[in-house]
Amino acid sequence: MALQDHQQKHICDWQASGLSQAAYCRAHGLNAKTFGNWLRAKRRGEKHAIKSPALIPVTVKPAAGLVESVERLQLRCRGIHVLELPMSVSPRWPGKLLSCLD
C-alpha cells in the first residue's frame, strides 16, 4: 500500500524536525500510533521496492597532451573524485564496483 502524499509529507517533516515521534505528533495533532503505522508502511515499502539501476552520463574523450603511451580509464564523479584504472582491467569490474555503490 502506497503512502498518501500528506502521510509522506508528515514523515519527511518529522525526520527534518529533530523531534521525537511523540513530540512531533503532539505538535501537529496526530495520533502517535497512526503515525507509527505510516512510518512502518513506508519502511516496509522501501524494503520491497525494486530499485532500477541509475543511469550515469558518460563522456568519452581523448586525453589532451598525453605524453605517456600508457592508456588509462578514468571515472570521474562530478569532477571531484577520480578513479584511474589501467586499460587492462576487465570492463565488468568497474560495472560491478558501481553497482555496489548504489
Backbone as XML, in Angstrom:
<?xml version="1.0"?>
<chain id="A" units="angstrom">
  <residue number="1" name="MET">
    <atom name="N" x="0.845" y="-1.179" z="0.000"/>
    <atom name="CA" x="0.000" y="0.000" z="0.000"/>
    <atom name="C" x="0.891" y="1.243" z="0.000"/>
  </residue>
  <residue number="2" name="ALA">
    <atom name="N" x="0.670" y="2.124" z="-0.946"/>
    <atom name="CA" x="1.475" y="3.339" z="-1.057"/>
    <atom name="C" x="0.993" y="4.375" z="-0.044"/>
  </residue>
  <residue number="3" name="LEU">
    <atom name="N" x="1.918" y="5.125" z="0.466"/>
    <atom name="CA" x="1.565" y="6.187" z="1.398"/>
    <atom name="C" x="0.935" y="7.344" z="0.646"/>
  </residue>
  <residue number="4" name="GLN">
    <atom name="N" x="-0.036" y="7.971" z="1.277"/>
    <atom name="CA" x="-0.632" y="9.153" z="0.691"/>
    <atom name="C" x="0.337" y="10.323" z="0.829"/>
  </residue>
  <residue number="5" name="ASP">
    <atom name="N" x="0.145" y="11.328" z="0.011"/>
    <atom name="CA" x="1.061" y="12.469" z="-0.004"/>
    <atom name="C" x="1.168" y="13.145" z="1.361"/>
  </residue>
  <residue number="6" name="HIS">
    <atom name="N" x="0.044" y="13.332" z="2.056"/>
    <atom name="CA" x="0.115" y="14.019" z="3.353"/>
    <atom name="C" x="0.838" y="13.168" z="4.392"/>
  </residue>
  <residue number="7" name="GLN">
    <atom name="N" x="0.711" y="11.861" z="4.298"/>
    <atom name="CA" x="1.442" y="10.983" z="5.214"/>
    <atom name="C" x="2.939" y="11.073" z="4.949"/>
  </residue>
  <residue number="8" name="GLN">
    <atom name="N" x="3.317" y="11.015" z="3.674"/>
    <atom name="CA" x="4.724" y="11.110" z="3.286"/>
    <atom name="C" x="5.298" y="12.458" z="3.721"/>
  </residue>
  <residue number="9" name="LYS">
    <atom name="N" x="4.527" y="13.530" z="3.559"/>
    <atom name="CA" x="4.994" y="14.865" z="3.939"/>
    <atom name="C" x="5.229" y="14.936" z="5.445"/>
  </residue>
  <residue number="10" name="HIS">
    <atom name="N" x="4.319" y="14.385" z="6.228"/>
    <atom name="CA" x="4.500" y="14.385" z="7.688"/>
    <atom name="C" x="5.761" y="13.598" z="8.079"/>
  </residue>
  <residue number="11" name="ILE">
    <atom name="N" x="5.988" y="12.473" z="7.433"/>
    <atom name="CA" x="7.185" y="11.673" z="7.751"/>
    <atom name="C" x="8.452" y="12.459" z="7.427"/>
  </residue>
  <residue number="12" name="CYS">
    <atom name="N" x="8.481" y="13.093" z="6.269"/>
    <atom name="CA" x="9.656" y="13.892" z="5.886"/>
    <atom name="C" x="9.851" y="15.074" z="6.824"/>
  </residue>
  <residue number="13" name="ASP">
    <atom name="N" x="8.740" y="15.750" z="7.169"/>
    <atom name="CA" x="8.826" y="16.890" z="8.089"/>
    <atom name="C" x="9.305" y="16.446" z="9.463"/>
  </residue>
  <residue number="14" name="TRP">
    <atom name="N" x="8.820" y="15.296" z="9.928"/>
    <atom name="CA" x="9.256" y="14.775" z="11.229"/>
    <atom name="C" x="10.751" y="14.471" z="11.215"/>
  </residue>
  <residue number="15" name="GLN">
    <atom name="N" x="11.239" y="13.822" z="10.141"/>
    <atom name="CA" x="12.655" y="13.479" z="10.055"/>
    <atom name="C" x="13.523" y="14.733" z="10.065"/>
  </residue>
  <residue number="16" name="ALA">
    <atom name="N" x="13.050" y="15.788" z="9.444"/>
    <atom name="CA" x="13.820" y="17.036" z="9.398"/>
    <atom name="C" x="13.705" y="17.837" z="10.684"/>
  </residue>
  <residue number="17" name="SER">
    <atom name="N" x="12.681" y="17.549" z="11.495"/>
    <atom name="CA" x="12.412" y="18.367" z="12.674"/>
    <atom name="C" x="13.372" y="18.128" z="13.840"/>
  </residue>
  <residue number="18" name="GLY">
    <atom name="N" x="13.911" y="16.918" z="13.943"/>
    <atom name="CA" x="14.754" y="16.591" z="15.084"/>
    <atom name="C" x="13.949" y="16.248" z="16.331"/>
  </residue>
  <residue number="19" name="LEU">
    <atom name="N" x="12.632" y="16.236" z="16.222"/>
    <atom name="CA" x="11.762" y="15.903" z="17.356"/>
    <atom name="C" x="11.559" y="14.393" z="17.445"/>
  </residue>
  <residue number="20" name="SER">
    <atom name="N" x="11.171" y="13.950" z="18.624"/>
    <atom name="CA" x="10.776" y="12.539" z="18.751"/>
    <atom name="C" x="9.448" y="12.381" z="18.018"/>
  </residue>
  <residue number="21" name="GLN">
    <atom name="N" x="9.078" y="11.140" z="17.733"/>
    <atom name="CA" x="7.797" y="10.909" z="17.063"/>
    <atom name="C" x="6.651" y="11.455" z="17.905"/>
  </residue>
  <residue number="22" name="ALA">
    <atom name="N" x="6.700" y="11.182" z="19.210"/>
    <atom name="CA" x="5.621" y="11.625" z="20.103"/>
    <atom name="C" x="5.510" y="13.151" z="20.118"/>
  </residue>
  <residue number="23" name="ALA">
    <atom name="N" x="6.644" y="13.844" z="20.213"/>
    <atom name="CA" x="6.621" y="15.309" z="20.255"/>
    <atom name="C" x="6.100" y="15.879" z="18.936"/>
  </residue>
  <residue number="24" name="TYR">
    <atom name="N" x="6.520" y="15.311" z="17.820"/>
    <atom name="CA" x="6.042" y="15.779" z="16.518"/>
    <atom name="C" x="4.532" y="15.577" z="16.417"/>
  </residue>
  <residue number="25" name="CYS">
    <atom name="N" x="4.070" y="14.406" z="16.824"/>
    <atom name="CA" x="2.636" y="14.113" z="16.748"/>
    <atom name="C" x="1.831" y="15.071" z="17.625"/>
  </residue>
  <residue number="26" name="ARG">
    <atom name="N" x="2.313" y="15.345" z="18.838"/>
    <atom name="CA" x="1.619" y="16.302" z="19.715"/>
    <atom name="C" x="1.557" y="17.683" z="19.063"/>
  </residue>
  <residue number="27" name="ALA">
    <atom name="N" x="2.662" y="18.109" z="18.488"/>
    <atom name="CA" x="2.736" y="19.443" z="17.887"/>
    <atom name="C" x="1.832" y="19.577" z="16.665"/>
  </residue>
  <residue number="28" name="HIS">
    <atom name="N" x="1.550" y="18.462" z="15.982"/>
    <atom name="CA" x="0.755" y="18.516" z="14.754"/>
    <atom name="C" x="-0.616" y="17.858" z="14.891"/>
  </residue>
  <residue number="29" name="GLY">
    <atom name="N" x="-0.990" y="17.512" z="16.107"/>
    <atom name="CA" x="-2.314" y="16.937" z="16.339"/>
    <atom name="C" x="-2.515" y="15.578" z="15.690"/>
  </residue>
  <residue number="30" name="LEU">
    <atom name="N" x="-1.457" y="14.786" z="15.632"/>
    <atom name="CA" x="-1.544" y="13.451" z="15.032"/>
    <atom name="C" x="-1.576" y="12.378" z="16.111"/>
  </residue>
  <residue number="31" name="ASN">
    <atom name="N" x="-2.252" y="11.287" z="15.826"/>
    <atom name="CA" x="-2.238" y="10.142" z="16.710"/>
    <atom name="C" x="-0.898" y="9.430" z="16.550"/>
  </residue>
  <residue number="32" name="ALA">
    <atom name="N" x="-0.181" y="9.237" z="17.656"/>
    <atom name="CA" x="1.164" y="8.656" z="17.600"/>
    <atom name="C" x="1.149" y="7.229" z="17.041"/>
  </residue>
  <residue number="33" name="LYS">
    <atom name="N" x="0.129" y="6.450" z="17.376"/>
    <atom name="CA" x="0.056" y="5.081" z="16.856"/>
    <atom name="C" x="-0.194" y="5.081" z="15.350"/>
  </residue>
  <residue number="34" name="THR">
    <atom name="N" x="-1.039" y="5.967" z="14.891"/>
    <atom name="CA" x="-1.301" y="6.075" z="13.455"/>
    <atom name="C" x="-0.035" y="6.496" z="12.721"/>
  </residue>
  <residue number="35" name="PHE">
    <atom name="N" x="0.686" y="7.476" z="13.295"/>
    <atom name="CA" x="1.929" y="7.932" z="12.688"/>
    <atom name="C" x="2.936" y="6.783" z="12.620"/>
  </residue>
  <residue number="36" name="GLY">
    <atom name="N" x="3.025" y="5.995" z="13.676"/>
    <atom name="CA" x="3.908" y="4.833" z="13.693"/>
    <atom name="C" x="3.549" y="3.837" z="12.599"/>
  </residue>
  <residue number="37" name="ASN">
    <atom name="N" x="2.257" y="3.666" z="12.360"/>
    <atom name="CA" x="1.806" y="2.774" z="11.280"/>
    <atom name="C" x="2.236" y="3.313" z="9.915"/>
  </residue>
  <residue number="38" name="TRP">
    <atom name="N" x="2.144" y="4.631" z="9.729"/>
    <atom name="CA" x="2.591" y="5.235" z="8.468"/>
    <atom name="C" x="4.078" y="4.978" z="8.270"/>
  </residue>
  <residue number="39" name="LEU">
    <atom name="N" x="4.842" y="5.171" z="9.342"/>
    <atom name="CA" x="6.288" y="5.002" z="9.257"/>
    <atom name="C" x="6.655" y="3.550" z="8.945"/>
  </residue>
  <residue number="40" name="ARG">
    <atom name="N" x="5.976" y="2.607" z="9.585"/>
    <atom name="CA" x="6.228" y="1.181" z="9.308"/>
    <atom name="C" x="5.872" y="0.837" z="7.867"/>
  </residue>
  <residue number="41" name="ALA">
    <atom name="N" x="4.770" y="1.378" z="7.378"/>
    <atom name="CA" x="4.368" y="1.121" z="5.990"/>
    <atom name="C" x="5.405" y="1.681" z="5.022"/>
  </residue>
  <residue number="42" name="LYS">
    <atom name="N" x="5.930" y="2.858" z="5.337"/>
    <atom name="CA" x="6.959" y="3.464" z="4.480"/>
    <atom name="C" x="8.202" y="2.590" z="4.463"/>
  </residue>
  <residue number="43" name="ARG">
    <atom name="N" x="8.643" y="2.153" z="5.627"/>
    <atom name="CA" x="9.843" y="1.317" z="5.705"/>
    <atom name="C" x="9.637" y="-0.023" z="5.019"/>
  </residue>
  <residue number="44" name="ARG">
    <atom name="N" x="8.457" y="-0.593" z="5.168"/>
    <atom name="CA" x="8.138" y="-1.867" z="4.522"/>
    <atom name="C" x="8.156" y="-1.688" z="3.000"/>
  </residue>
  <residue number="45" name="GLY">
    <atom name="N" x="7.603" y="-0.584" z="2.517"/>
    <atom name="CA" x="7.588" y="-0.299" z="1.088"/>
    <atom name="C" x="8.986" y="-0.106" z="0.533"/>
  </residue>
  <residue number="46" name="GLU">
    <atom name="N" x="9.870" y="0.523" z="1.325"/>
    <atom name="CA" x="11.245" y="0.734" z="0.880"/>
    <atom name="C" x="11.993" y="-0.581" z="0.770"/>
  </residue>
  <residue number="47" name="LYS">
    <atom name="N" x="11.721" y="-1.516" z="1.665"/>
    <atom name="CA" x="12.390" y="-2.817" z="1.623"/>
    <atom name="C" x="12.011" y="-3.596" z="0.374"/>
  </residue>
  <residue number="48" name="HIS">
    <atom name="N" x="10.750" y="-3.463" z="-0.031"/>
    <atom name="CA" x="10.257" y="-4.263" z="-1.146"/>
    <atom name="C" x="10.293" y="-3.529" z="-2.475"/>
  </residue>
  <residue number="49" name="ALA">
    <atom name="N" x="10.692" y="-2.286" z="-2.448"/>
    <atom name="CA" x="10.741" y="-1.521" z="-3.695"/>
    <atom name="C" x="11.854" y="-2.060" z="-4.588"/>
  </residue>
  <residue number="50" name="ILE">
    <atom name="N" x="11.561" y="-2.148" z="-5.859"/>
    <atom name="CA" x="12.557" y="-2.607" z="-6.821"/>
    <atom name="C" x="13.309" y="-1.376" z="-7.300"/>
  </residue>
  <residue number="51" name="LYS">
    <atom name="N" x="14.597" y="-1.385" z="-7.065"/>
    <atom name="CA" x="15.406" y="-0.252" z="-7.492"/>
    <atom name="C" x="15.868" y="-0.493" z="-8.927"/>
  </residue>
  <residue number="52" name="SER">
    <atom name="N" x="15.600" y="0.498" z="-9.754"/>
    <atom name="CA" x="16.117" y="0.401" z="-11.111"/>
    <atom name="C" x="17.520" y="0.981" z="-11.119"/>
  </residue>
  <residue number="53" name="PRO">
    <atom name="N" x="18.381" y="0.455" z="-11.952"/>
    <atom name="CA" x="19.746" y="0.972" z="-11.975"/>
    <atom name="C" x="19.760" y="2.432" z="-12.403"/>
  </residue>
  <residue number="54" name="ALA">
    <atom name="N" x="20.599" y="3.198" z="-11.741"/>
    <atom name="CA" x="20.729" y="4.613" z="-12.086"/>
    <atom name="C" x="21.549" y="4.754" z="-13.358"/>
  </residue>
  <residue number="55" name="LEU">
    <atom name="N" x="21.118" y="5.639" z="-14.209"/>
    <atom name="CA" x="21.868" y="5.900" z="-15.425"/>
    <atom name="C" x="22.826" y="7.053" z="-15.158"/>
  </residue>
  <residue number="56" name="ILE">
    <atom name="N" x="24.036" y="6.882" z="-15.584"/>
    <atom name="CA" x="25.073" y="7.871" z="-15.355"/>
    <atom name="C" x="25.551" y="8.379" z="-16.703"/>
  </residue>
  <residue number="57" name="PRO">
    <atom name="N" x="25.552" y="9.701" z="-16.897"/>
    <atom name="CA" x="26.059" y="10.204" z="-18.183"/>
    <atom name="C" x="27.554" y="9.922" z="-18.311"/>
  </residue>
  <residue number="58" name="VAL">
    <atom name="N" x="27.944" y="9.458" z="-19.470"/>
    <atom name="CA" x="29.341" y="9.110" z="-19.720"/>
    <atom name="C" x="29.819" y="9.879" z="-20.938"/>
  </residue>
  <residue number="59" name="THR">
    <atom name="N" x="30.986" y="10.487" z="-20.821"/>
    <atom name="CA" x="31.603" y="11.184" z="-21.932"/>
    <atom name="C" x="32.952" y="10.540" z="-22.197"/>
  </residue>
  <residue number="60" name="VAL">
    <atom name="N" x="33.183" y="10.128" z="-23.424"/>
    <atom name="CA" x="34.455" y="9.531" z="-23.800"/>
    <atom name="C" x="35.191" y="10.543" z="-24.660"/>
  </residue>
  <residue number="61" name="LYS">
    <atom name="N" x="36.375" y="10.935" z="-24.194"/>
    <atom name="CA" x="37.166" y="11.885" z="-24.967"/>
    <atom name="C" x="38.641" y="11.583" z="-24.784"/>
  </residue>
  <residue number="62" name="PRO">
    <atom name="N" x="39.429" y="11.820" z="-25.798"/>
    <atom name="CA" x="40.865" y="11.554" z="-25.682"/>
    <atom name="C" x="41.516" y="12.570" z="-24.749"/>
  </residue>
  <residue number="63" name="ALA">
    <atom name="N" x="42.541" y="12.113" z="-24.048"/>
    <atom name="CA" x="43.279" y="12.999" z="-23.157"/>
    <atom name="C" x="44.134" y="13.942" z="-23.987"/>
  </residue>
  <residue number="64" name="ALA">
    <atom name="N" x="44.052" y="15.228" z="-23.685"/>
    <atom name="CA" x="44.829" y="16.228" z="-24.422"/>
    <atom name="C" x="46.253" y="16.254" z="-23.897"/>
  </residue>
  <residue number="65" name="GLY">
    <atom name="N" x="47.218" y="16.334" z="-24.793"/>
    <atom name="CA" x="48.619" y="16.459" z="-24.397"/>
    <atom name="C" x="49.158" y="15.236" z="-23.690"/>
  </residue>
  <residue number="66" name="LEU">
    <atom name="N" x="48.678" y="14.066" z="-24.039"/>
    <atom name="CA" x="49.141" y="12.836" z="-23.388"/>
    <atom name="C" x="50.556" y="12.521" z="-23.845"/>
  </residue>
  <residue number="67" name="VAL">
    <atom name="N" x="51.476" y="12.525" z="-22.889"/>
    <atom name="CA" x="52.874" y="12.269" z="-23.208"/>
    <atom name="C" x="53.167" y="10.781" z="-23.117"/>
  </residue>
  <residue number="68" name="GLU">
    <atom name="N" x="52.605" y="10.145" z="-22.105"/>
    <atom name="CA" x="52.862" y="8.715" z="-21.911"/>
    <atom name="C" x="52.077" y="7.901" z="-22.929"/>
  </residue>
  <residue number="69" name="SER">
    <atom name="N" x="52.580" y="6.731" z="-23.232"/>
    <atom name="CA" x="51.870" y="5.848" z="-24.153"/>
    <atom name="C" x="50.932" y="4.909" z="-23.398"/>
  </residue>
  <residue number="70" name="VAL">
    <atom name="N" x="50.948" y="4.984" z="-22.063"/>
    <atom name="CA" x="50.093" y="4.124" z="-21.251"/>
    <atom name="C" x="48.686" y="4.710" z="-21.229"/>
  </residue>
  <residue number="71" name="GLU">
    <atom name="N" x="47.718" y="3.913" z="-21.625"/>
    <atom name="CA" x="46.335" y="4.372" z="-21.620"/>
    <atom name="C" x="45.674" y="3.982" z="-20.308"/>
  </residue>
  <residue number="72" name="ARG">
    <atom name="N" x="44.866" y="4.870" z="-19.803"/>
    <atom name="CA" x="44.166" y="4.626" z="-18.545"/>
    <atom name="C" x="42.692" y="5.009" z="-18.710"/>
  </residue>
  <residue number="73" name="LEU">
    <atom name="N" x="41.877" y="4.340" z="-17.931"/>
    <atom name="CA" x="40.459" y="4.646" z="-17.874"/>
    <atom name="C" x="40.229" y="5.485" z="-16.627"/>
  </residue>
  <residue number="74" name="GLN">
    <atom name="N" x="39.562" y="6.625" z="-16.783"/>
    <atom name="CA" x="39.265" y="7.476" z="-15.646"/>
    <atom name="C" x="37.764" y="7.566" z="-15.462"/>
  </residue>
  <residue number="75" name="LEU">
    <atom name="N" x="37.319" y="7.327" z="-14.246"/>
    <atom name="CA" x="35.918" y="7.507" z="-13.877"/>
    <atom name="C" x="35.867" y="8.707" z="-12.938"/>
  </residue>
  <residue number="76" name="ARG">
    <atom name="N" x="35.111" y="9.723" z="-13.328"/>
    <atom name="CA" x="35.018" y="10.941" z="-12.525"/>
    <atom name="C" x="33.604" y="11.104" z="-11.997"/>
  </residue>
  <residue number="77" name="CYS">
    <atom name="N" x="33.504" y="11.468" z="-10.745"/>
    <atom name="CA" x="32.214" y="11.731" z="-10.120"/>
    <atom name="C" x="32.118" y="13.232" z="-9.888"/>
  </residue>
  <residue number="78" name="ARG">
    <atom name="N" x="31.367" y="13.906" z="-10.725"/>
    <atom name="CA" x="31.176" y="15.357" z="-10.638"/>
    <atom name="C" x="32.493" y="16.111" z="-10.564"/>
  </residue>
  <residue number="79" name="GLY">
    <atom name="N" x="33.538" y="15.538" z="-11.154"/>
    <atom name="CA" x="34.826" y="16.213" z="-11.188"/>
    <atom name="C" x="35.565" y="16.242" z="-9.872"/>
  </residue>
  <residue number="80" name="ILE">
    <atom name="N" x="34.985" y="15.676" z="-8.824"/>
    <atom name="CA" x="35.604" y="15.714" z="-7.501"/>
    <atom name="C" x="36.453" y="14.472" z="-7.258"/>
  </residue>
  <residue number="81" name="HIS">
    <atom name="N" x="35.849" y="13.320" z="-7.462"/>
    <atom name="CA" x="36.527" y="12.049" z="-7.232"/>
    <atom name="C" x="36.926" y="11.437" z="-8.569"/>
  </residue>
  <residue number="82" name="VAL">
    <atom name="N" x="38.141" y="10.911" z="-8.622"/>
    <atom name="CA" x="38.632" y="10.293" z="-9.850"/>
    <atom name="C" x="39.171" y="8.907" z="-9.523"/>
  </residue>
  <residue number="83" name="LEU">
    <atom name="N" x="38.688" y="7.915" z="-10.250"/>
    <atom name="CA" x="39.210" y="6.556" z="-10.138"/>
    <atom name="C" x="39.919" y="6.275" z="-11.447"/>
  </residue>
  <residue number="84" name="GLU">
    <atom name="N" x="41.228" y="6.048" z="-11.386"/>
    <atom name="CA" x="42.015" y="5.809" z="-12.591"/>
    <atom name="C" x="42.426" y="4.346" z="-12.622"/>
  </residue>
  <residue number="85" name="LEU">
    <atom name="N" x="42.113" y="3.689" z="-13.727"/>
    <atom name="CA" x="42.388" y="2.264" z="-13.876"/>
    <atom name="C" x="43.185" y="2.006" z="-15.151"/>
  </residue>
  <residue number="86" name="PRO">
    <atom name="N" x="44.061" y="1.008" z="-15.131"/>
    <atom name="CA" x="44.747" y="0.647" z="-16.369"/>
    <atom name="C" x="43.739" y="0.023" z="-17.339"/>
  </residue>
  <residue number="87" name="MET">
    <atom name="N" x="43.984" y="0.161" z="-18.617"/>
    <atom name="CA" x="43.066" y="-0.373" z="-19.624"/>
    <atom name="C" x="42.998" y="-1.894" z="-19.593"/>
  </residue>
  <residue number="88" name="SER">
    <atom name="N" x="43.923" y="-2.522" z="-18.877"/>
    <atom name="CA" x="43.916" y="-3.982" z="-18.803"/>
    <atom name="C" x="42.831" y="-4.509" z="-17.860"/>
  </residue>
  <residue number="89" name="VAL">
    <atom name="N" x="42.190" y="-3.631" z="-17.092"/>
    <atom name="CA" x="41.131" y="-4.056" z="-16.176"/>
    <atom name="C" x="39.927" y="-4.501" z="-16.990"/>
  </residue>
  <residue number="90" name="SER">
    <atom name="N" x="39.326" y="-5.594" z="-16.565"/>
    <atom name="CA" x="38.133" y="-6.094" z="-17.245"/>
    <atom name="C" x="37.036" y="-5.028" z="-17.205"/>
  </residue>
  <residue number="91" name="PRO">
    <atom name="N" x="36.323" y="-4.826" z="-18.312"/>
    <atom name="CA" x="35.247" y="-3.829" z="-18.326"/>
    <atom name="C" x="34.132" y="-4.159" z="-17.342"/>
  </residue>
  <residue number="92" name="ARG">
    <atom name="N" x="34.031" y="-5.401" z="-16.942"/>
    <atom name="CA" x="32.987" y="-5.786" z="-15.989"/>
    <atom name="C" x="33.292" y="-5.303" z="-14.574"/>
  </residue>
  <residue number="93" name="TRP">
    <atom name="N" x="34.578" y="-5.153" z="-14.256"/>
    <atom name="CA" x="34.958" y="-4.775" z="-12.896"/>
    <atom name="C" x="34.412" y="-3.406" z="-12.499"/>
  </residue>
  <residue number="94" name="PRO">
    <atom name="N" x="34.587" y="-2.344" z="-13.315"/>
    <atom name="CA" x="34.009" y="-1.054" z="-12.917"/>
    <atom name="C" x="32.485" y="-1.118" z="-12.794"/>
  </residue>
  <residue number="95" name="GLY">
    <atom name="N" x="31.840" y="-1.917" z="-13.643"/>
    <atom name="CA" x="30.389" y="-2.081" z="-13.546"/>
    <atom name="C" x="29.972" y="-2.691" z="-12.231"/>
  </residue>
  <residue number="96" name="LYS">
    <atom name="N" x="30.700" y="-3.718" z="-11.791"/>
    <atom name="CA" x="30.405" y="-4.351" z="-10.503"/>
    <atom name="C" x="30.655" y="-3.379" z="-9.364"/>
  </residue>
  <residue number="97" name="LEU">
    <atom name="N" x="31.734" y="-2.613" z="-9.470"/>
    <atom name="CA" x="32.052" y="-1.616" z="-8.441"/>
    <atom name="C" x="30.929" y="-0.596" z="-8.326"/>
  </residue>
  <residue number="98" name="LEU">
    <atom name="N" x="30.486" y="-0.067" z="-9.453"/>
    <atom name="CA" x="29.425" y="0.947" z="-9.434"/>
    <atom name="C" x="28.111" y="0.397" z="-8.910"/>
  </residue>
  <residue number="99" name="SER">
    <atom name="N" x="27.817" y="-0.859" z="-9.218"/>
    <atom name="CA" x="26.568" y="-1.437" z="-8.709"/>
    <atom name="C" x="26.609" y="-1.624" z="-7.204"/>
  </residue>
  <residue number="100" name="CYS">
    <atom name="N" x="27.796" y="-1.826" z="-6.643"/>
    <atom name="CA" x="27.921" y="-1.957" z="-5.189"/>
    <atom name="C" x="27.753" y="-0.612" z="-4.485"/>
  </residue>
  <residue number="101" name="LEU">
    <atom name="N" x="28.046" y="0.468" z="-5.183"/>
    <atom name="CA" x="27.969" y="1.808" z="-4.586"/>
    <atom name="C" x="26.567" y="2.363" z="-4.597"/>
  </residue>
  <residue number="102" name="ASP">
    <atom name="N" x="25.664" y="1.761" z="-5.336"/>
    <atom name="CA" x="24.295" y="2.270" z="-5.466"/>
    <atom name="C" x="23.547" y="2.162" z="-4.172"/>
  </residue>
</chain>
